[in-house]
Amino acid sequence: MADTATKRMGRTAGRGILMAKTLLFDTWGTLVDNYSIADVIEQYVFESHIAQNVAQDWRFQHKWAMFHLTLSDNFVPHPGLNEVCLRWALDFHNVTLSDEEIKEINGQYHKLRAYPDVVGALKDLKDQGYVIKIVANPTKQMIEDHSRFAGTLDYIDEIISSGEDAKAFKPSPKVYELGIERAGCPKEDILWVTGHQWEAFGAVRQGLRVAWTNRQQQPKLQIGIEPTYTTKHLQHLADILRQENEAGKAAE
């Protein structure tokens, strides 16, 4: 059976008004793997399974803390919020570390690996002529640091921190409005790219075209909100956009 992205190609190919020019990317959980921080944690807990559990629940609390702050129209900036969530995860797993060790781990949160397909896919997208910008919750410095570590920084045209510039986290409408304002092109020329279904829903609600990179192969929540593309990984999206662009040129 054809997937969502492939099925949509027939409706978009050849219609230049629907061809994106600027890709607005999320980064945590989209370009880089937050759970890879377990490699750092293991050096302090001396056991890989515990490190993986702490990494998973650090990320779990991370997401929910930002959700709760957004829903309550409140804001706590990174990297302080990041450290609070790390302390919660350590407490949850009964892991006792010194304040110095906790701050050392939090200070290494840039050591996040890119997903295996990401660097090649970003290079492909740049070769196709797209402008690539990051619109994400962490500080600009945090995004720059983990992008450099992951090997993605060279493909990024601009880093936009919603935390610093909008004092808001996704899926607050303020974040999407910031992205639209800073995209440097008309709204219809933007494609919002994320690895999170909930973020994709928020972008669709703001009238944006959206690509959901569904790495975890999660079932789609059937609430009547449909991303423009649903793909298995980022290279899949790059391949589809290349086919659409080639079909559009052939139709001219």
C-alpha positions in Angstrom: 0.0 0.0 0.0 1.3 3.5 -0.9 2.2 5.6 2.2 0.8 9.0 2.8 3.7 10.9 1.3 3.6 8.9 -1.9 -0.2 9.2 -2.3 0.0 13.0 -2.0 2.7 13.3 -4.7 0.2 13.1 -7.5 -1.7 16.0 -6.1 1.3 18.2 -5.6 3.7 17.4 -8.5 3.7 20.0 -11.2 1.9 22.7 -9.2 4.6 25.2 -8.4 2.6 27.1 -5.8 2.8 24.1 -3.5 6.6 23.6 -3.9 8.3 24.5 -0.7 11.4 26.8 -0.7 12.2 26.9 3.0 12.2 23.9 5.4 11.7 24.8 9.0 13.1 21.9 11.1 12.7 20.8 14.6 15.9 19.3 16.0 15.5 17.3 19.2 13.9 14.0 18.2 13.9 15.1 14.5 17.5 15.5 13.5 19.3 14.3 16.7 18.5 11.4 19.1 18.0 12.6 22.6 18.3 9.1 24.0 21.9 8.9 22.8 22.8 11.0 25.9 22.8 7.7 27.6 26.5 7.4 26.5 27.3 10.4 28.7 25.2 9.2 31.7 26.8 5.8 31.6 30.1 7.3 32.6 28.5 8.4 35.9 26.3 5.5 36.7 28.6 2.7 35.4 25.8 0.6 33.9 24.3 0.9 30.5 20.7 -0.2 31.4 20.4 2.4 34.2 21.9 5.0 31.8 19.3 4.2 29.2 16.4 4.4 31.7 17.6 7.7 33.0 18.0 9.1 29.4 14.5 7.9 28.5 12.8 9.4 31.6 14.9 12.6 31.3 13.4 13.0 27.8 10.0 12.0 29.0 9.9 14.7 31.7 11.5 17.1 29.3 8.5 16.9 26.9 5.9 17.0 29.6 7.5 19.9 31.5 7.5 22.0 28.3 3.9 20.9 27.6 2.7 21.8 31.1 4.5 25.2 30.9 2.9 25.9 27.5 -0.6 24.9 28.7 -0.3 27.1 31.7 1.0 30.0 29.7 4.2 29.9 31.7 7.9 29.7 30.8 11.1 28.4 32.3 14.2 28.7 30.1 16.8 26.2 29.1 19.3 25.0 30.1 17.9 25.4 33.7 14.7 23.4 32.8 16.9 20.7 31.3 18.7 20.3 34.6 15.5 20.2 36.6 14.2 17.3 34.4 17.5 15.5 34.7 17.3 15.7 38.5 13.7 14.3 38.3 14.9 11.3 36.2 17.7 10.5 38.6 15.4 10.7 41.6 12.9 8.5 39.7 15.5 5.8 39.3 17.0 6.2 42.8 20.4 7.3 41.3 22.3 9.6 43.7 24.9 11.9 42.1 26.6 15.0 43.4 25.5 18.5 42.3 28.8 18.8 40.4 28.2 15.5 38.5 24.6 16.5 37.7 25.8 19.8 36.3 28.5 18.0 34.3 26.0 15.7 32.7 23.6 18.6 31.9 26.6 20.5 30.5 27.2 17.7 28.0 23.6 17.6 26.6 25.0 18.7 23.3 26.5 15.2 22.8 23.5 14.0 20.8 24.0 11.8 17.8 22.3 12.5 14.5 20.0 9.8 13.3 21.8 7.6 10.7 20.1 9.1 7.6 20.1 12.7 8.7 23.4 14.1 7.5 23.0 12.6 4.0 19.4 13.7 3.8 20.3 17.3 4.7 23.0 17.4 2.1 20.5 16.1 -0.4 18.0 18.8 0.5 20.6 21.5 0.3 21.7 20.2 -3.1 18.0 20.5 -4.2 18.2 24.2 -3.3 16.2 24.4 -0.1 16.8 26.9 2.6 17.1 25.0 5.9 16.3 26.7 9.2 15.9 25.3 12.7 13.0 26.5 14.9 13.3 24.7 18.2 12.8 25.1 22.0 16.4 25.1 23.3 18.7 28.1 23.4 20.5 29.1 20.2 23.8 28.1 21.8 22.4 24.7 22.8 21.1 24.1 19.2 24.4 25.2 17.7 26.5 23.0 20.0 24.5 19.8 19.5 24.3 20.5 15.7 28.1 20.8 15.6 28.5 17.6 17.5 26.0 15.8 15.3 27.5 17.0 12.1 24.4 18.9 10.9 25.5 22.5 11.5 27.1 23.0 8.0 23.6 22.4 6.4 21.7 24.9 8.5 21.2 28.4 7.3 19.7 29.9 10.5 19.0 28.8 14.0 15.9 30.2 15.6 15.3 29.6 19.3 11.6 29.8 20.3 12.7 29.8 24.0 14.8 32.9 23.6 12.9 34.7 20.9 9.3 33.9 21.7 9.6 32.8 25.4 7.5 29.8 24.4 7.7 26.1 23.7 6.0 24.0 21.1 3.2 23.5 20.4 2.4 27.1 21.4 1.1 29.1 18.4 3.8 31.7 19.2 6.4 29.2 18.0 4.8 28.7 14.6 4.2 32.4 14.3 7.9 33.0 15.0 8.9 30.5 12.3 6.6 32.0 9.7 7.9 35.5 10.5 11.6 34.4 10.2 11.2 32.0 7.3 12.1 34.7 4.7 9.4 33.6 2.3 5.6 33.5 2.0 3.8 31.1 4.3 2.8 28.9 1.4 6.5 28.3 0.5 7.3 26.8 4.0 7.4 23.2 4.9 7.6 22.5 8.6 9.5 19.3 9.3 9.3 17.4 12.6 9.6 14.0 14.2 6.7 14.6 16.5 3.0 14.0 15.7 1.8 16.6 18.3 4.1 19.2 16.7 2.8 18.3 13.3 -0.8 18.8 14.5 0.1 22.2 15.8 1.7 23.3 12.5 -1.3 22.1 10.5 -3.6 24.0 12.8 -1.6 27.2 11.9 -2.2 26.5 8.2 1.3 25.2 7.4 2.4 22.4 5.2 4.0 19.8 7.4 6.2 16.7 7.0 6.0 14.3 9.9 9.1 12.0 10.1 7.5 9.0 11.9 10.7 7.1 12.9 8.9 5.2 15.6 6.2 4.1 13.2 3.5 5.3 15.6 -0.1 4.9 14.7 -1.7 8.2 13.5 -4.1 9.7 16.0 -7.4 9.9 14.0 -8.5 13.4 14.9 -9.0 14.8 11.4 -5.6 16.5 11.2 -3.5 15.3 8.3 0.2 16.2 7.7 1.1 16.9 4.1 3.7 14.1 4.3 4.2 11.2 6.6 7.5 9.5 6.1 9.6 6.8 7.7 12.8 8.8 7.9 14.3 12.1 6.6 15.9 10.6 3.5 12.5 9.3 2.5 11.2 12.9 2.6 14.2 14.1 0.6 13.6 11.5 -2.1 9.9 12.5 -2.3 10.6 16.2 -2.6 13.2 15.5 -5.3 10.6 13.5 -7.3 8.0 16.2 -6.9 10.4 18.9 -8.0 11.5 16.9 -11.1 7.9 16.2 -11.9 7.1 19.9 -11.6 9.9 20.9 -13.9 8.8 18.3 -16.5 5.3 19.8 -16.4 6.4 23.3 -17.1 
